[in-house]
Amino acid sequence: MRFDLIANFSPGETIPWTLALEMIREQTGLCEQAGFTTSWFTEHHFAHNGYMNAPPNPIQMATHIAARFDRIRVGTCPIVLPDWHPLRVAEDVAMLDNMSLGRVDFGVAKGINERSTIQFNPDADRRDNSRVMRLFLESLEVIEKAWTDEAFTHHGEFWQFPIPGWRETNRFFEPLDPRYHAPDGEYTAMYVHPRPYQNPHPPVWLMSNAPPTFAIAGAKGQGVISMSSAPKRTLACWEPYRDALSKRDGRAVQLGEGVGVCTPFYVGTSQEEAEATIRPAINAYYEFLGGSRPAGEWTKHGYLDIGETMTAMDENGDWFDFLNRRGIIVVGSAEYVTERFAEKRETTGLDHLVLMQQYTGVPYAKILASWDRLCEHVVPHFGTRSIAQERQNA
């Protein structure tokens, strides 16, 4: 099984970023020693209350970590593409790929936070979901073409490159290269540098819980990382992905290959200690998430499995018990966490975990101790290589 991490960034409290960076480095170092594949970095902005005190620039954060570690890969989880200029992303990620000698995983999403995204790009207003999805997909297309096309051009709904009308007047470029200039000197195609270190470019991962996005990713040979959900909902995404990737590659793709699940976890000294430590944080976090979605899709009803109905125990109980019963979070003793991961592998083909402990009000010493217990007592039961990695080495 592939193990990745998203390091704790102390949500709920505004702390000096020098301290946040120290915490992230410490957790990444533990996981590198344990054989984890990738350390992922999220993107959040304008955290005036400290609740989402995550890096605003995952590329910059990944560069910092890649420079300090020799083996672990770094990933963006995600870059919220509609808020970025795609050519800047192409250049910056390619630079990072070269600086890290090919240790980059490129994760992207269209984003969900209406409050922040519209500040960067009016076209990225999430209140028009159809439009912003088109912008997201077009931006990703621009980036992949910029990485691979020798003479890059693009004409789309949102972006056009090169911008028409520029004529070269610098005699240094004479004689003009016909790949990039018309006879009258107009700039007609672009060379975007540097080229990525990985061939043809870093692995692309979409961040989504929507079956149509999984099908799109499979058809393009991209990976997908989703937030943890109930088993049937997971399979409803993974099956169309497997089918599309199988058709694209002309082979029988194993269920679970190419997809990962981002899962909140905690390994305590006992079941009782784990639940007592994490219960208040989970209850607060999921109440926060539920309030962020006006359509109510992140209420408890949104986490029920396909065909499942809400029971009185579900309705009246707290978020922690509701989620932990379903394995959407995995919190308990080392034995309990091991059993739940094994159960997920057996029921869905889970092969790739992206683990995180972003809990408000939990002392950092407990977060670090949980990573220690995970690496010492849980990870050895599974190993740290995925289906895809084993196939590549066969």
Buried (B, 14 or more C-beta within 10 A) or exposed (E): BBBBBBBBBBBBEEBEEEEBBEBBBBBBBBBBEBBBBBBBBBBBBEBEEBBBBBBEBBBEBBBBBBEEBEEBBBBBBBBBBBBBBBBEBBBBBBBBBBBBEEBBBBBBBBBBBBEBBBEBBEBBBBEEEEBBBBBBBBBBBBBBBBBBBEEBEBEBEBBEBBEEEEEBEEEEEEEBEEEBBEEEBBBBBBEBEEBBBBEEBBBBBBBBBBBEBBBBBBBBEBBBBBBBBBBBBBBBBBBBBBBBBBEEEEEEBBBBBBBBBBBBBBBBBEBEBBBEBBBBBBBBBBBBBBEEEEEEEBBBBBBBBEEBEEEEEBEEEEBBBBBBEBBBBBBBBBBBBBBBBBBBBEEBBBBBBBBBBBBBEBEBEBBBBBBEBBBEBBBEBBEBBBBBBEEEEE
